[in-house]
Amino acid sequence: MKNKIVVCVGVCNRRGSTNIPQMKSFMKFGFQVIPVNYRTIIQNHGMQFFVDLLLEVVKSTKPWLVLFSKCNGIPTELVKECGKYSTTYLFNMDSRPTIEKCSDVVQHAVNSHYSSCTAHEMVDWFKSEGANCHYVVQGVDPEVFKPIPKNPAYAQKMDGPVISMIGTRTTERDVYLKTLHDGGFFPTFYGPGYNREVVDREFVDICCSADYLISLNTHNGIHKGYFSNRLVRYLACGTCTFHLDEFGSLKNHFEDGKEVIFFKGPEDLIEKLHNIDDETRIRVGIGGRERVLKEYTWDHTTAKMINIIQGKI
């Protein structure tokens, strides 16, 4: 393999961005990483400056890979132009409702040599548009997301177990918050709309200080087999996690009752919370972390992407 360089067109300068652990993983595989933080560059210097800069970087370094991380809003012809000098890969981590609002991402995938999505239906959609698309899920950085001692600031018990959820406020999440209160629990929801965004160490503090974590994708009931990166971050922290799986389609990823506890709706969640015991809680927390370390780290994601590009998949 020549020129072990990866140019990452993404967001590597914002705390909590998944591009950061993704690029750390490429570095562990022996690659030099050149980050091109497209949003900041465009905001500060304009689109044409960004276009000229990226092409100059690609032409001068001739990288092994130019990785576009969704990159909505950039000229899709730029993706095609970069493909003249390097292998290109469009990495999409979002669900259909999000991508339908920025459909240029689909064209980016078509103009790339390779692309991937985190839901099988998304892969089918991209393929139907002409993209060479594969199913690749996001990973987790186990050096950041790992069990640590409880933080008293997040572990205060009112009456019953400490239950937490992290994510931007949505109508559906509000329904679950009310359902939990009505069911006799006192959960705390974190994230924009509830209080503030939490990332990195604070995210880990919240997870490890909870008895139970509630995992709700931003968009549910959309894709079978889809789960957000938040789920594997929860599991990596070793805390017993309840995940909404309306289709019952995640059984190929995680074992229900041993690595995660699936629920199909508000009433099902309440019933399972009332019936779970401490032994099960601890066992599921340990099992979830072990499964993530075995299959869902960023190193697993990076290895799969490399194998796709090398034609091994």
GIFENJO-V798333 format. One record per residue. N is the residue number from 0. RES is the residue in one letter. OMEGA is omega in radians with two decimals (* if undefined). Layout:
{{N/RES/OMEGA} {N/RES/OMEGA}}
This chain:
{{0/M/-3.12} {1/K/3.07} {2/N/-3.12} {3/K/-3.12} {4/I/3.02} {5/V/3.00} {6/V/-3.12} {7/C/3.06} {8/V/-3.04} {9/G/-3.12} {10/V/3.14} {11/C/-3.09} {12/N/3.13} {13/R/3.14} {14/R/3.11} {15/G/3.14} {16/S/3.12} {17/T/3.06} {18/N/-3.10} {19/I/3.09} {20/P/3.09} {21/Q/3.14} {22/M/3.04} {23/K/3.13} {24/S/3.08} {25/F/3.10} {26/M/3.09} {27/K/3.09} {28/F/3.05} {29/G/-3.13} {30/F/2.90} {31/Q/-3.10} {32/V/3.04} {33/I/3.14} {34/P/3.04} {35/V/-3.05} {36/N/-2.90} {37/Y/-3.10} {38/R/-3.14} {39/T/-3.13} {40/I/3.14} {41/I/-3.14} {42/Q/-3.06} {43/N/-3.00} {44/H/3.11} {45/G/-3.05} {46/M/-3.08} {47/Q/3.08} {48/F/3.13} {49/F/-3.13} {50/V/-3.13} {51/D/-3.13} {52/L/-3.10} {53/L/-3.14} {54/L/3.11} {55/E/3.12} {56/V/-3.10} {57/V/-3.12} {58/K/-3.05} {59/S/-3.09} {60/T/-3.09} {61/K/-3.05} {62/P/3.05} {63/W/-3.08} {64/L/2.89} {65/V/-3.09} {66/L/3.07} {67/F/-3.14} {68/S/-3.06} {69/K/2.99} {70/C/3.05} {71/N/3.08} {72/G/3.10} {73/I/3.13} {74/P/-3.09} {75/T/3.06} {76/E/3.10} {77/L/3.11} {78/V/3.13} {79/K/-3.13} {80/E/3.12} {81/C/3.14} {82/G/3.08} {83/K/-3.03} {84/Y/-3.07} {85/S/2.95} {86/T/-3.12} {87/T/-3.07} {88/Y/3.08} {89/L/-3.14} {90/F/3.13} {91/N/-3.10} {92/M/-3.00} {93/D/-3.13} {94/S/-3.02} {95/R/-3.14} {96/P/3.11} {97/T/-3.08} {98/I/3.09} {99/E/3.10} {100/K/3.11} {101/C/-3.00} {102/S/3.07} {103/D/3.12} {104/V/3.10} {105/V/3.13} {106/Q/3.03} {107/H/-3.14} {108/A/3.11} {109/V/-3.10} {110/N/3.11} {111/S/3.07} {112/H/-3.12} {113/Y/3.04} {114/S/3.08} {115/S/3.07} {116/C/-3.07} {117/T/3.05} {118/A/-3.09} {119/H/3.11} {120/E/3.09} {121/M/3.09} {122/V/3.13} {123/D/3.13} {124/W/-3.13} {125/F/3.11} {126/K/-3.13} {127/S/3.10} {128/E/3.09} {129/G/-3.11} {130/A/2.99} {131/N/-2.93} {132/C/-3.10} {133/H/3.11} {134/Y/3.13} {135/V/-3.14} {136/V/3.04} {137/Q/3.12} {138/G/3.11} {139/V/3.09} {140/D/-3.08} {141/P/3.08} {142/E/3.11} {143/V/-3.08} {144/F/-3.05} {145/K/3.13} {146/P/3.05} {147/I/3.13} {148/P/3.11} {149/K/3.05} {150/N/-3.09} {151/P/-3.12} {152/A/-3.09} {153/Y/-3.03} {154/A/-3.10} {155/Q/-3.14} {156/K/3.04} {157/M/3.10} {158/D/-3.09} {159/G/-3.06} {160/P/3.03} {161/V/-3.11} {162/I/-3.10} {163/S/3.02} {164/M/3.13} {165/I/3.12} {166/G/3.12} {167/T/-3.10} {168/R/3.04} {169/T/3.10} {170/T/-3.13} {171/E/3.13} {172/R/3.06} {173/D/3.10} {174/V/3.14} {175/Y/3.09} {176/L/3.12} {177/K/3.14} {178/T/3.12} {179/L/3.09} {180/H/-3.14} {181/D/3.14} {182/G/3.08} {183/G/3.13} {184/F/-3.11} {185/F/-3.09} {186/P/2.99} {187/T/3.10} {188/F/-3.12} {189/Y/3.08} {190/G/3.13} {191/P/-3.10} {192/G/3.05} {193/Y/3.01} {194/N/-3.10} {195/R/3.06} {196/E/3.08} {197/V/-3.11} {198/V/2.99} {199/D/-2.99} {200/R/3.12} {201/E/3.06} {202/F/-3.13} {203/V/3.11} {204/D/-3.13} {205/I/-3.12} {206/C/-3.04} {207/C/3.11} {208/S/-3.12} {209/A/2.97} {210/D/-3.13} {211/Y/3.05} {212/L/3.10} {213/I/-3.09} {214/S/3.11} {215/L/3.05} {216/N/3.06} {217/T/3.07} {218/H/3.13} {219/N/-3.14} {220/G/-3.08} {221/I/-3.05} {222/H/3.00} {223/K/3.08} {224/G/-3.12} {225/Y/2.99} {226/F/-3.10} {227/S/3.11} {228/N/-3.13} {229/R/-3.12} {230/L/-3.11} {231/V/3.03} {232/R/3.05} {233/Y/-3.04} {234/L/-3.13} {235/A/3.14} {236/C/3.05} {237/G/3.14} {238/T/3.14} {239/C/-3.01} {240/T/3.02} {241/F/-3.10} {242/H/3.10} {243/L/3.12} {244/D/-3.04} {245/E/-3.09} {246/F/-3.02} {247/G/-2.99} {248/S/-3.13} {249/L/-3.10} {250/K/3.09} {251/N/3.14} {252/H/-3.07} {253/F/-3.12} {254/E/-3.11} {255/D/3.12} {256/G/3.12} {257/K/-3.13} {258/E/3.13} {259/V/3.05} {260/I/-3.13} {261/F/3.00} {262/F/-3.02} {263/K/-3.14} {264/G/-3.07} {265/P/-3.09} {266/E/3.12} {267/D/3.11} {268/L/-3.11} {269/I/-3.13} {270/E/-3.11} {271/K/3.08} {272/L/3.14} {273/H/-3.00} {274/N/-3.09} {275/I/3.10} {276/D/-3.06} {277/D/-3.14} {278/E/3.11} {279/T/3.14} {280/R/-3.10} {281/I/-3.10} {282/R/-3.14} {283/V/3.11} {284/G/3.12} {285/I/-3.12} {286/G/3.12} {287/G/3.13} {288/R/-3.13} {289/E/-3.14} {290/R/3.13} {291/V/-3.14} {292/L/-3.11} {293/K/-2.98} {294/E/-2.92} {295/Y/3.01} {296/T/3.09} {297/W/3.10} {298/D/3.06} {299/H/3.12} {300/T/-3.13} {301/T/3.14} {302/A/3.14} {303/K/3.12} {304/M/3.13} {305/I/3.13} {306/N/3.08} {307/I/-3.11} {308/I/-3.13} {309/Q/3.07} {310/G/3.14} {311/K/3.11} {312/I/*}}
